[in-house]
Amino acid sequence: MLKFSEANAKLSKLTGKVYSLDLQAGAACPFSKQCKSQVVLTDKGRRIKDGPNCLFRCFSASQEVVFSYTYKMRRNNYLAIKGAKSKKQIVKLILTALPKDATIIRYHVGGDFFKQSYFDAAIEVAKLNPHIVFYAYTKSLPFWVRRLNSIPTNFVLTASYGGKCDHLISLYNLRSAKVVFSIDEAQKKGLPLDNDDSYASKNKGSFALLLHGTQPKGSLAAKAWKKLGMKGYRKKGAKTGDYFARYRFSPTGTQTQ
């Protein structure tokens, strides 16, 4: 049986009861590239293996290497959906586990849509539950563009840059998100920063995400992560809401709230 997770601190800022359905990072991400990382089992325990084109490490893989329960739950969810033979079976798996009090569901704090039948099942589940908002970041863009005319309004998708099919974003004018290494980078790109998924869960246009999570030693991402710490953005108890509100931009440079 699938297991949904209750909202973490970030998602709990959204209005309503929020849950996520999470899968094993990397293993369930067939189109990932720049963030490709996966936990592997070795004789020394769980370790992270970064992909050959890894620019910044997937924060979900960093979670899974630290927390055994998180790793096991996400892997079990992944294997359950992977083993389902049809869209109908996947729909049944999701509906059976769907929390009764959910008002918002995020697909994939970890993982992604890894086969067309799973993506199609997510569409069907959204249609069957019009009172729930479903949303997802995804690099599985080929699955999305095959169903452009079938996405219900309560299924909010964001194309995540850094995958194998980024060219489809401009080709099909898909709403998108880019990971940036600093607040200044977001400003230069003219993108608002989303710190609490308020952009991701609503169709409010494209946006940026600030780099987060442990990064490969010596990488540009690690240097950026260190600099963010020096500025106090990673400090425990830091008023992240304050600085993100201050640096939330519209494409014209006008500050927005």
Kinemage of the C-alpha trace (Angstrom):
@kinemage 1
@onewidth
@group {chain A} dominant
@subgroup {mainchain}
@vectorlist {calphas} color= white
{ca met a 1} P 0.000 0.000 0.000
{ca leu a 2} L 1.203 3.514 -0.777
{ca lys a 3} L 1.944 5.889 2.074
{ca phe a 4} L 1.407 9.634 1.914
{ca ser a 5} L 3.501 11.972 4.056
{ca glu a 6} L 2.089 14.869 6.047
{ca ala a 7} L 3.306 18.309 5.085
{ca asn a 8} L 6.762 19.364 6.175
{ca ala a 9} L 7.450 22.871 7.517
{ca lys a 10} L 7.661 24.314 4.018
{ca leu a 11} L 4.408 22.845 2.715
{ca ser a 12} L 2.476 23.439 5.949
{ca lys a 13} L 2.454 27.165 5.130
{ca leu a 14} L -0.035 26.431 2.370
{ca thr a 15} L -3.722 26.817 3.133
{ca gly a 16} L -5.471 23.541 4.008
{ca lys a 17} L -4.346 20.034 4.899
{ca val a 18} L -1.303 19.190 2.770
{ca tyr a 19} L 0.217 15.789 2.006
{ca ser a 20} L 2.807 14.501 -0.425
{ca leu a 21} L 3.296 11.232 -2.271
{ca asp a 22} L 7.041 10.606 -2.436
{ca leu a 23} L 9.177 8.130 -4.372
{ca gln a 24} L 12.831 7.145 -4.305
{ca ala a 25} L 14.994 9.999 -5.581
{ca gly a 26} L 16.975 9.210 -8.707
{ca ala a 27} L 15.513 5.761 -9.235
{ca ala a 28} L 12.138 7.320 -10.047
{ca cys a 29} L 13.584 10.198 -12.089
{ca pro a 30} L 14.191 8.973 -15.657
{ca phe a 31} L 14.591 12.463 -17.162
{ca ser a 32} L 16.759 14.054 -14.462
{ca lys a 33} L 20.211 15.329 -15.389
{ca gln a 34} L 21.658 18.285 -13.500
{ca cys a 35} L 20.186 17.128 -10.159
{ca lys a 36} L 20.646 13.394 -10.698
{ca ser a 37} L 21.518 11.760 -7.374
{ca gln a 38} L 20.476 8.465 -5.852
{ca val a 39} L 20.982 6.547 -2.643
{ca val a 40} L 22.696 3.199 -3.171
{ca leu a 41} L 23.237 0.410 -0.675
{ca thr a 42} L 26.855 -0.523 0.041
{ca asp a 43} L 28.627 -2.702 2.598
{ca lys a 44} L 29.079 0.528 4.586
{ca gly a 45} L 25.397 1.408 4.475
{ca arg a 46} L 23.479 3.958 2.405
{ca arg a 47} L 25.580 6.273 0.261
{ca ile a 48} L 24.749 8.941 -2.342
{ca lys a 49} L 25.799 8.359 -5.931
{ca asp a 50} L 25.723 11.477 -8.094
{ca gly a 51} L 25.014 11.215 -11.809
{ca pro a 52} L 27.666 12.084 -14.435
{ca asn a 53} L 26.059 15.469 -15.194
{ca cys a 54} L 25.191 16.410 -11.613
{ca leu a 55} L 25.399 20.190 -11.181
{ca phe a 56} L 23.595 20.299 -7.836
{ca arg a 57} L 22.634 17.377 -5.626
{ca cys a 58} L 19.005 16.386 -5.192
{ca phe a 59} L 18.007 17.362 -1.662
{ca ser a 60} L 15.640 14.371 -1.503
{ca ala a 61} L 18.565 11.987 -1.959
{ca ser a 62} L 20.308 13.818 0.897
{ca gln a 63} L 17.259 13.161 3.075
{ca glu a 64} L 17.157 9.487 2.157
{ca val a 65} L 20.807 8.878 2.984
{ca val a 66} L 20.286 10.278 6.500
{ca phe a 67} L 16.849 8.927 7.406
{ca ser a 68} L 16.289 5.193 6.954
{ca tyr a 69} L 12.503 5.466 7.383
{ca thr a 70} L 12.298 8.089 4.627
{ca tyr a 71} L 14.365 5.936 2.290
{ca lys a 72} L 12.296 2.795 2.947
{ca met a 73} L 8.936 4.547 2.603
{ca arg a 74} L 9.873 6.245 -0.671
{ca arg a 75} L 11.394 3.096 -2.107
{ca asn a 76} L 8.316 1.044 -1.150
{ca asn a 77} L 6.046 3.616 -2.839
{ca tyr a 78} L 8.232 3.526 -5.938
{ca leu a 79} L 8.247 -0.268 -6.135
{ca ala a 80} L 4.469 -0.463 -5.617
{ca ile a 81} L 3.753 1.868 -8.555
{ca lys a 82} L 6.495 0.313 -10.667
{ca gly a 83} L 4.908 -3.104 -10.150
{ca ala a 84} L 1.440 -1.951 -11.197
{ca lys a 85} L 0.595 -3.197 -14.694
{ca ser a 86} L -1.875 -0.536 -15.792
{ca lys a 87} L -3.182 2.971 -15.227
{ca lys a 88} L -6.266 1.484 -13.586
{ca gln a 89} L -4.156 -0.338 -11.007
{ca ile a 90} L -2.165 2.800 -10.192
{ca val a 91} L -5.360 4.845 -9.807
{ca lys a 92} L -6.613 2.263 -7.323
{ca leu a 93} L -3.321 2.373 -5.379
{ca ile a 94} L -3.476 6.165 -5.076
{ca leu a 95} L -7.185 6.368 -4.226
{ca thr a 96} L -6.887 3.674 -1.558
{ca ala a 97} L -4.118 5.573 0.228
{ca leu a 98} L -5.377 9.129 -0.412
{ca pro a 99} L -5.850 10.916 2.963
{ca lys a 100} L -9.508 11.677 3.594
{ca asp a 101} L -8.839 15.185 4.912
{ca ala a 102} L -6.465 16.257 2.129
{ca thr a 103} L -7.086 19.600 0.448
{ca ile a 104} L -3.665 19.822 -1.279
{ca ile a 105} L -1.511 16.950 -2.568
{ca arg a 106} L 2.034 17.385 -3.816
{ca tyr a 107} L 3.429 14.688 -6.038
{ca his a 108} L 7.070 14.031 -5.277
{ca val a 109} L 9.098 15.797 -2.662
{ca gly a 110} L 11.254 12.900 -3.848
{ca gly a 111} L 11.003 11.195 -7.243
{ca asp a 112} L 9.036 12.010 -10.388
{ca phe a 113} L 6.560 10.523 -12.849
{ca phe a 114} L 8.640 7.652 -14.186
{ca lys a 115} L 6.194 6.078 -16.652
{ca gln a 116} L 3.298 7.301 -18.781
{ca ser a 117} L 0.709 5.128 -17.060
{ca tyr a 118} L 1.594 6.725 -13.712
{ca phe a 119} L 1.281 10.249 -15.095
{ca asp a 120} L -2.052 9.296 -16.690
{ca ala a 121} L -3.223 7.849 -13.372
{ca ala a 122} L -2.403 11.150 -11.648
{ca ile a 123} L -4.601 12.943 -14.187
{ca glu a 124} L -7.450 10.521 -13.520
{ca val a 125} L -7.136 10.865 -9.734
{ca ala a 126} L -7.313 14.665 -10.048
{ca lys a 127} L -10.453 14.419 -12.181
{ca leu a 128} L -12.047 12.132 -9.601
{ca asn a 129} L -11.213 14.574 -6.774
{ca pro a 130} L -12.002 18.092 -8.054
{ca his a 131} L -12.090 19.418 -4.463
{ca ile a 132} L -8.358 18.683 -4.026
{ca val a 133} L -5.489 20.666 -5.564
{ca phe a 134} L -2.763 18.375 -6.904
{ca tyr a 135} L 0.576 19.842 -7.950
{ca ala a 136} L 3.994 18.664 -9.065
{ca tyr a 137} L 7.388 19.747 -10.304
{ca thr a 138} L 8.438 17.448 -13.116
{ca lys a 139} L 11.226 16.775 -15.580
{ca ser a 140} L 9.158 14.025 -17.204
{ca leu a 141} L 8.063 16.450 -19.904
{ca pro a 142} L 7.400 13.892 -22.686
{ca phe a 143} L 4.598 12.410 -20.547
{ca trp a 144} L 3.127 15.878 -20.006
{ca val a 145} L 3.193 17.100 -23.616
{ca arg a 146} L 1.405 13.919 -24.773
{ca arg a 147} L -1.505 14.911 -22.533
{ca leu a 148} L -1.528 18.702 -22.865
{ca asn a 149} L -5.241 18.774 -23.608
{ca ser a 150} L -6.152 16.370 -20.790
{ca ile a 151} L -4.822 18.183 -17.704
{ca pro a 152} L -7.633 19.237 -15.314
{ca thr a 153} L -7.459 22.690 -13.705
{ca asn a 154} L -6.842 21.215 -10.231
{ca phe a 155} L -3.656 19.449 -11.420
{ca val a 156} L -0.977 22.183 -11.422
{ca leu a 157} L 2.266 21.245 -13.159
{ca thr a 158} L 5.625 23.010 -13.242
{ca ala a 159} L 8.371 22.011 -15.666
{ca ser a 160} L 11.635 21.741 -13.739
{ca tyr a 161} L 14.701 22.945 -15.658
{ca gly a 162} L 17.845 20.822 -15.581
{ca gly a 163} L 16.515 17.648 -17.192
{ca lys a 164} L 17.063 15.752 -20.420
{ca cys a 165} L 14.119 17.378 -22.222
{ca asp a 166} L 14.429 21.068 -21.356
{ca his a 167} L 13.863 21.977 -25.012
{ca leu a 168} L 10.197 21.027 -24.613
{ca ile a 169} L 9.653 23.852 -22.130
{ca ser a 170} L 9.997 26.650 -24.682
{ca leu a 171} L 8.617 24.543 -27.521
{ca tyr a 172} L 5.311 24.016 -25.684
{ca asn a 173} L 5.417 27.171 -23.538
{ca leu a 174} L 5.313 25.200 -20.300
{ca arg a 175} L 5.293 26.953 -16.955
{ca ser a 176} L 8.690 26.362 -15.376
{ca ala a 177} L 10.993 26.618 -12.365
{ca lys a 178} L 14.765 27.143 -12.295
{ca val a 179} L 17.152 26.448 -9.419
{ca val a 180} L 19.330 29.494 -8.723
{ca phe a 181} L 22.461 29.720 -6.584
{ca ser a 182} L 21.669 33.152 -5.138
{ca ile a 183} L 18.891 35.675 -4.713
{ca asp a 184} L 20.752 38.028 -7.054
{ca glu a 185} L 20.648 35.368 -9.783
{ca ala a 186} L 16.863 35.157 -9.488
{ca gln a 187} L 16.605 38.929 -9.731
{ca lys a 188} L 18.793 39.043 -12.844
{ca lys a 189} L 16.614 36.391 -14.467
{ca gly a 190} L 13.498 38.375 -13.573
{ca leu a 191} L 11.984 35.430 -11.707
{ca pro a 192} L 10.095 35.523 -8.399
{ca leu a 193} L 11.465 33.209 -5.702
{ca asp a 194} L 9.186 30.556 -4.271
{ca asn a 195} L 10.105 29.594 -0.708
{ca asp a 196} L 6.877 27.909 0.374
{ca asp a 197} L 5.351 26.374 -2.780
{ca ser a 198} L 2.800 29.171 -3.024
{ca tyr a 199} L 3.820 29.594 -6.673
{ca ala a 200} L 4.160 25.870 -7.357
{ca ser a 201} L 0.690 25.011 -6.058
{ca lys a 202} L -1.019 27.777 -8.036
{ca asn a 203} L -0.763 28.586 -11.700
{ca lys a 204} L 0.974 31.931 -11.165
{ca gly a 205} L 3.617 31.757 -13.887
{ca ser a 206} L 7.266 30.705 -13.928
{ca phe a 207} L 9.545 31.191 -10.914
{ca ala a 208} L 12.904 30.350 -9.312
{ca leu a 209} L 13.933 28.090 -6.432
{ca leu a 210} L 16.922 28.868 -4.244
{ca leu a 211} L 19.522 26.110 -4.003
{ca his a 212} L 19.140 23.987 -0.866
{ca gly a 213} L 20.567 20.821 0.619
{ca thr a 214} L 24.054 19.335 1.033
{ca gln a 215} L 26.100 19.587 -2.166
{ca pro a 216} L 29.038 17.606 -3.650
{ca lys a 217} L 32.337 18.684 -2.107
{ca gly a 218} L 34.244 21.227 -4.195
{ca ser a 219} L 31.378 21.874 -6.612
{ca leu a 220} L 30.049 25.299 -7.593
{ca ala a 221} L 26.839 24.350 -5.824
{ca ala a 222} L 28.771 23.600 -2.611
{ca lys a 223} L 30.445 27.009 -2.778
{ca ala a 224} L 27.064 28.685 -3.316
{ca trp a 225} L 25.562 26.696 -0.429
{ca lys a 226} L 28.410 27.825 1.837
{ca lys a 227} L 27.905 31.448 0.819
{ca leu a 228} L 24.183 31.199 1.620
{ca gly a 229} L 25.149 29.944 5.071
{ca met a 230} L 27.556 32.839 5.580
{ca lys a 231} L 24.722 35.243 4.807
{ca gly a 232} L 22.582 33.589 7.471
{ca tyr a 233} L 19.995 32.078 5.148
{ca arg a 234} L 20.640 28.590 6.542
{ca lys a 235} L 20.868 29.625 10.191
{ca lys a 236} L 18.466 27.799 12.497
{ca gly a 237} L 15.550 30.069 13.281
{ca ala a 238} L 16.424 32.526 10.514
{ca lys a 239} L 13.481 34.597 9.330
{ca thr a 240} L 13.420 33.067 5.867
{ca gly a 241} L 9.942 34.392 5.211
{ca asp a 242} L 11.196 37.931 5.726
{ca tyr a 243} L 14.103 37.782 3.302
{ca phe a 244} L 12.153 35.910 0.675
{ca ala a 245} L 9.322 38.435 0.864
{ca arg a 246} L 11.884 41.167 0.419
{ca tyr a 247} L 13.347 39.504 -2.665
{ca arg a 248} L 10.237 38.252 -4.397
{ca phe a 249} L 10.197 39.957 -7.791
{ca ser a 250} L 7.898 40.295 -10.709
{ca pro a 251} L 9.476 39.949 -14.191
{ca thr a 252} L 9.478 43.747 -14.455
{ca gly a 253} L 11.526 44.136 -11.282
{ca thr a 254} L 8.622 45.294 -9.135
{ca gln a 255} L 8.617 43.689 -5.708
{ca thr a 256} L 5.580 41.546 -4.963
{ca gln a 257} L 4.225 39.870 -1.838
